[in-house]
Amino acid sequence: MNIEQQVELLMQGTEYGDEDLKKAMTVELRERLLLAEKENRPLHVYCGYDPTSTDLHLGHTITMRKLRQFQDLGHEVTFLIGSYTALVGDPSDKNKARPILTEEKVAENALTYTEQAFRVLDREKTKIRYNGEWLSKLTLVDLIRLGQNFTVQQFLARDNFSNRLEKGEPIYLHETFYALMQGYDAVAMQTDIQVGGTDQLFNIIVAGRKLQEALGQKPLVGIITGILPGTDGVQRMSKTTGNIVPINSGANDMFGKLMSVPDSAMGIYMRLVTRWSPQEIEKIEKDVTLGAFHPRDAKLKMASEIASIFYGADDANAAQENFIKTFQQKEIPDEMPEFDLHPGQTVVDVILAGKLAGSKSKARALIDQKGVRLDGEVLERGDALFPHPGVLQVGKRRFLRVK
């Protein structure tokens, strides 16, 4: 890839909440890549992971996917385990203080992180470090000097803190240490590029860059990735909401959960999780829009690509075959009523005409509950034109062959 193609790939799926900031980071990224090429050296790239639990899900791997892109382009990648930041707990995007973990619990959780990370990262090209290596050596005087670079107002202006302040909920002093500690990680490793999700925007763009500059280093370039929605396609992937895609539960489980993702979320999954280039993704989306590629087939392709990242091509292909056999063909009767589709009929029209629901309101309710499928694919809009002939399933036992 030339430099412009590298920039396009590395900025794919990034979100900054501010177009000017994104443009500035794009310019700085291009400059760093050009400088690295000129000096014939790799960029120092890292992302930190606090081992607050033992298992990772697909949402956790978005930043790892970005790290892998840097690896594939020849840069030096560090997978930083937040052995000390995990003791504080990241307050980003939290409406209450995180529970403080013991050092023993953090060490126990960290044991599983690296092995799971190597499902995405190149084991031979990845440096594993723990931030206790330098944070444990900071004195109280060091912490005071780091804190001199920030104001209390900067912290209170953050949404998660300001919301808690407005509600009268406590903000603990130790929570403000987190950004200082993460910023110092960047200083300690003389970082060129830091990768993180949008919830890390303050820690990376404000704390990391400011501390590096204050301590005589060139401010890092922040690559801020979007947050992956869960299998519902709307809410952030989280164990709490139960919409996760685990990365250690097997290819069949991963493939099935990916196939349950709504069509509307396929674009962000392709941009954040797959190995595809911007041009490849654009072609798939264009073909789907023009009707040259069925959304179901596009999702099968996407699920196979993602499963192959974590489990290899053979297991991914087997999972696809298993999905088609188990889910798309499961419990579909050989005989069922038939219906001749007429131009202009909507999904609700066909449901009512086929006597699969007693009223429009009941038909819409079934659609809202994701209980209406065409050839195994969930139909999300009742007012949309009926997509194409096939087997329409409403609920678990009502079927209609639309011709």
C-alpha positions in Angstrom: 0.0 0.0 0.0 1.1 3.6 -0.6 0.8 6.1 2.2 -2.6 7.3 1.2 -4.0 3.8 1.1 -2.5 3.1 4.5 -4.1 6.2 6.0 -7.5 5.3 4.5 -7.2 1.8 6.0 -6.0 2.9 9.4 -8.7 5.6 9.7 -11.5 3.2 8.7 -14.0 2.8 11.4 -12.7 5.7 13.5 -14.9 8.2 15.4 -13.9 11.4 17.1 -17.2 13.2 17.7 -15.6 16.2 16.0 -14.8 16.4 12.3 -12.0 19.0 12.8 -10.3 16.7 15.3 -10.6 13.7 12.9 -9.0 15.8 10.1 -6.2 16.9 12.5 -5.5 13.3 13.5 -5.6 12.2 9.9 -3.0 14.8 8.9 -0.8 13.8 11.9 -1.1 10.1 11.0 0.0 10.8 7.5 3.0 12.8 8.7 4.1 10.0 11.1 3.8 7.4 8.4 5.9 9.5 6.0 8.5 10.1 8.7 8.7 6.4 9.6 9.2 5.6 5.9 11.8 8.3 5.5 13.7 7.1 8.7 13.1 3.5 7.8 11.8 2.7 11.3 8.5 1.3 12.6 6.1 3.4 14.5 5.6 2.5 18.2 1.9 1.6 18.5 0.0 0.4 21.6 -3.4 -0.1 23.2 -4.0 -0.8 26.8 -6.4 -3.5 28.2 -7.4 -3.6 31.9 -8.0 -7.2 33.0 -11.3 -6.5 34.8 -12.7 -9.8 33.8 -11.5 -13.1 32.4 -13.2 -13.3 29.1 -13.2 -11.1 26.0 -16.0 -10.5 23.5 -16.0 -9.2 20.0 -16.4 -5.6 21.2 -13.1 -5.9 23.0 -11.3 -6.9 19.9 -12.0 -3.8 17.7 -8.9 -2.1 18.9 -6.9 -5.4 18.5 -8.1 -5.5 14.9 -6.7 -2.0 14.4 -3.4 -3.0 16.1 -3.2 -6.0 13.7 -3.5 -3.5 10.7 -0.5 -1.7 12.1 1.4 -5.0 12.5 0.6 -6.0 8.9 2.0 -2.7 7.8 5.3 -3.4 9.6 4.9 -1.3 12.8 5.8 -2.3 16.3 2.8 -3.1 18.4 2.6 -3.4 22.2 -0.3 -5.1 23.9 -0.3 -3.3 27.3 -2.0 -5.1 30.2 -3.2 -2.5 32.7 -2.0 -4.3 35.8 -2.0 -1.0 37.7 -4.7 1.0 35.9 -7.1 -1.9 36.6 -6.6 -1.3 40.3 -8.1 2.1 39.9 -10.8 1.3 37.4 -11.5 3.3 34.3 -14.3 5.8 35.0 -14.8 6.5 31.2 -18.4 5.9 30.1 -19.4 4.8 33.6 -22.3 6.3 35.7 -20.8 5.1 38.9 -17.4 4.2 40.3 -16.0 0.9 39.3 -15.3 -1.6 42.1 -11.6 -1.7 43.1 -10.0 -5.0 42.2 -7.3 -6.7 44.2 -3.8 -7.2 42.7 -4.4 -11.0 42.9 -7.7 -10.8 40.9 -6.1 -8.5 38.3 -3.2 -11.0 37.9 -5.7 -13.9 37.6 -7.7 -12.2 34.9 -4.6 -11.1 33.0 -3.5 -14.7 32.4 -6.3 -15.3 29.9 -6.0 -12.0 28.1 -3.0 -12.6 26.0 -4.0 -16.0 24.7 -7.4 -14.6 23.6 -5.7 -11.6 22.1 -3.5 -13.8 19.9 -6.7 -14.9 18.1 -6.3 -11.5 16.4 -2.7 -10.3 16.9 0.4 -11.9 15.4 2.0 -13.7 18.4 5.5 -13.3 16.9 5.2 -9.6 16.3 3.5 -8.6 19.6 5.1 -7.1 22.7 3.4 -7.9 26.0 4.0 -5.4 28.7 2.4 -4.5 32.1 2.0 -0.9 33.2 2.9 -1.8 36.7 6.4 -1.8 35.3 6.6 2.0 35.5 3.5 3.1 37.4 4.6 1.1 40.5 7.7 3.3 40.6 5.9 6.7 40.7 6.3 8.6 44.0 3.7 11.0 45.5 5.9 13.9 44.2 5.7 12.4 40.7 1.9 12.2 40.9 1.7 15.8 42.0 3.9 16.9 39.1 1.7 15.0 36.6 -1.4 16.5 38.1 -0.1 20.0 37.6 -0.8 19.7 33.9 -4.6 19.4 34.4 -7.4 21.3 36.0 -10.3 20.0 38.0 -12.6 21.7 35.5 -11.2 19.5 32.7 -12.3 16.4 34.5 -15.6 17.7 35.7 -16.5 18.7 32.1 -16.4 15.0 31.0 -20.0 13.8 30.4 -19.7 10.8 32.8 -18.5 13.1 35.7 -20.8 16.0 34.9 -23.8 13.7 34.8 -23.0 12.2 38.1 -22.3 15.7 39.6 -25.7 16.9 38.4 -27.4 13.8 40.0 -25.6 14.3 43.2 -23.8 11.0 42.8 -20.3 10.7 44.3 -17.1 11.2 42.2 -14.1 9.7 44.0 -10.8 11.4 43.9 -9.0 8.2 42.9 -11.1 8.1 39.6 -9.3 11.3 38.4 -5.9 9.4 38.7 -6.9 7.1 35.9 -6.3 9.5 33.0 -3.0 10.6 34.6 -1.9 6.9 34.8 -2.9 6.1 31.2 -1.3 9.3 29.9 1.9 8.3 31.7 1.8 4.9 29.9 2.2 6.8 26.6 5.2 8.7 28.0 6.9 5.6 29.5 6.7 3.8 26.1 7.5 6.9 24.0 4.4 6.2 22.0 3.8 7.3 18.4 0.3 6.0 18.0 -2.3 5.0 20.7 -5.4 3.1 19.8 -8.6 3.2 21.8 -12.4 3.3 21.7 -14.4 6.5 21.8 -14.8 6.1 25.5 -11.0 6.7 25.7 -11.1 10.0 23.9 -10.2 12.1 26.9 -7.5 9.7 28.2 -5.8 9.6 24.8 -6.3 12.9 23.1 -6.2 15.1 26.3 -4.2 13.2 28.9 -1.7 11.3 26.8 -0.9 14.0 24.3 -0.7 16.7 27.0 1.7 14.7 29.3 3.9 13.8 26.4 4.2 17.4 25.3 4.8 18.5 28.9 7.6 16.0 29.3 9.4 16.9 26.0 7.9 14.2 23.7 6.1 14.7 20.4 2.3 14.2 21.1 1.0 10.8 20.0 -1.6 10.3 17.2 -4.8 9.0 18.6 -6.6 6.4 16.6 -10.1 6.4 18.1 -12.3 3.4 17.0 -16.0 3.3 17.0 -17.9 1.2 19.5 -19.3 -2.1 18.2 -23.0 -2.5 18.8 -24.2 -5.9 20.1 -26.3 -8.5 18.4 -29.3 -6.2 18.7 -27.6 -3.7 16.4 -28.3 -0.8 18.7 -26.8 -1.0 22.2 -23.1 -1.2 22.9 -21.9 -4.8 23.1 -21.9 -5.7 26.8 -22.3 -8.7 29.1 -24.8 -6.6 31.1 -27.2 -6.4 28.2 -26.5 -9.9 27.0 -25.9 -8.9 23.4 -22.3 -10.1 23.2 -20.4 -12.3 20.7 -17.8 -14.2 22.8 -14.5 -15.0 21.1 -13.8 -18.2 23.0 -17.0 -20.1 22.7 -16.3 -21.8 19.3 -16.8 -21.0 15.7 -20.4 -22.3 15.6 -21.6 -20.1 18.4 -19.8 -17.1 16.9 -21.2 -17.7 13.4 -24.8 -18.1 14.7 -24.6 -14.9 16.8 -23.2 -12.9 13.9 -26.0 -14.1 11.7 -28.5 -12.7 14.2 -27.1 -9.2 13.8 -29.6 -6.9 12.0 -28.9 -5.9 8.4 -28.7 -2.3 9.5 -25.6 -3.0 11.6 -23.6 -4.9 8.9 -21.8 -1.9 7.7 -20.2 -1.1 11.1 -19.4 -4.8 11.7 -17.6 -4.9 8.3 -15.6 -1.7 9.0 -14.7 -2.5 12.6 -14.2 -6.3 12.7 -13.2 -7.7 9.2 -9.9 -7.6 7.4 -11.5 -6.1 4.3 -10.3 -2.9 2.7 -12.6 0.2 2.4 -12.9 -0.6 -1.3 -14.0 -4.2 -0.7 -16.7 -3.1 1.8 -17.9 -0.4 -0.5 -18.4 -2.9 -3.3 -20.4 -5.3 -1.1 -22.6 -2.5 0.1 -23.1 -1.2 -3.4 -24.0 -4.7 -4.7 -26.5 -5.2 -1.8 -28.1 -1.8 -2.6 -28.4 -2.6 -6.3 -29.8 -6.1 -5.6 -26.8 -7.9 -7.1 -26.0 -9.4 -3.7 -28.7 -10.6 -1.3 -28.3 -9.2 2.3 -28.4 -12.7 3.6 -25.5 -13.8 1.4 -23.6 -10.6 2.4 -24.1 -11.5 6.1 -23.0 -15.1 5.5 -19.8 -13.7 3.9 -19.3 -11.3 6.8 -19.9 -14.0 9.5 -17.5 -16.4 7.7 -14.8 -13.7 7.4 -15.0 -12.8 11.1 -15.2 -16.4 12.3 -12.1 -17.2 10.2 -10.1 -14.5 12.0 -10.6 -16.2 15.3 -10.9 -19.9 14.3 -9.4 -20.2 10.9 -10.9 -20.8 7.5 -11.7 -24.5 7.9 -13.7 -24.0 11.2 -15.4 -21.0 9.7 -16.5 -22.9 6.6 -17.8 -25.8 8.8 -19.7 -23.3 11.0 -21.4 -21.8 7.9 -22.4 -25.2 6.7 -23.7 -26.1 10.1 -25.7 -22.8 10.4 -27.3 -23.3 7.0 -28.2 -26.9 7.9 -29.4 -26.2 11.5 -31.0 -22.8 11.3 -32.0 -22.0 7.8 -33.4 -25.4 7.1 -34.6 -26.3 10.6 -38.3 -27.1 11.2 -39.4 -25.8 7.8 -42.2 -28.1 6.7 -42.2 -29.6 3.2 -45.8 -28.5 2.7 -47.2 -25.1 3.5 -49.7 -22.6 2.1 -48.6 -20.7 -1.0 -49.2 -17.0 -1.8 -48.7 -15.1 -5.1 -46.9 -11.9 -4.5 -48.3 -8.8 -6.2 -46.3 -5.6 -7.0 -46.4 -3.0 -4.3 -47.3 -5.3 -1.4 -45.6 -4.6 1.9 -44.4 -7.1 4.5 -47.5 -6.3 6.6 -49.7 -6.8 3.5 -48.4 -10.2 2.8 -48.7 -11.3 6.5 -52.3 -10.2 6.6 -53.2 -11.7 3.1 -51.6 -15.0 4.1 -53.6 -15.0 7.4 -50.4 -15.2 9.5 -51.7 -12.4 11.8 -55.1 -11.2 12.8 -54.5 -7.4 12.4 -52.0 -4.8 11.3 -51.1 -4.0 14.9 -50.4 -7.7 15.7 -48.3 -8.0 12.5 -46.3 -4.9 13.4 -45.8 -6.3 17.0 -44.5 -9.5 15.6 -42.0 -7.6 13.4 -40.9 -5.5 16.3 -40.3 -8.7 18.3 -38.1 -9.9 15.4 -40.5 -12.8 14.9 -40.9 -12.4 11.2 -38.3 -14.0 8.9 -37.9 -14.5 5.2 -35.6 -17.5 4.3 -34.2 -17.3 7.8 -33.5 -13.5 7.7 -35.3 -11.2 10.1 -37.5 -8.6 8.4 -37.3 -5.4 10.4 -39.8 -3.1 8.7 -43.5 -3.8 8.1 -44.0 -0.9 5.8 -41.2 -1.9 3.4 -41.9 -3.6 0.1 -41.8 -7.4 0.4 -38.2 -8.1 -0.6 -38.5 -11.2 -2.8 -40.1 -14.7 -3.1 -39.2 -17.2 -0.4 -40.4 -18.9 2.7 -42.0 -16.5 5.1 -42.0 -17.5 8.8 -44.1 -15.7 11.4 -43.4 -16.9 14.9 -42.2 -20.5 15.4 -44.8 -22.5 13.5 -46.5 -20.4 10.8 -45.1 -20.6 7.3 -46.1 -19.2 3.9 -44.4 -19.9 0.6 -44.4 -16.6 -1.3 -44.1 -17.0 -5.0 
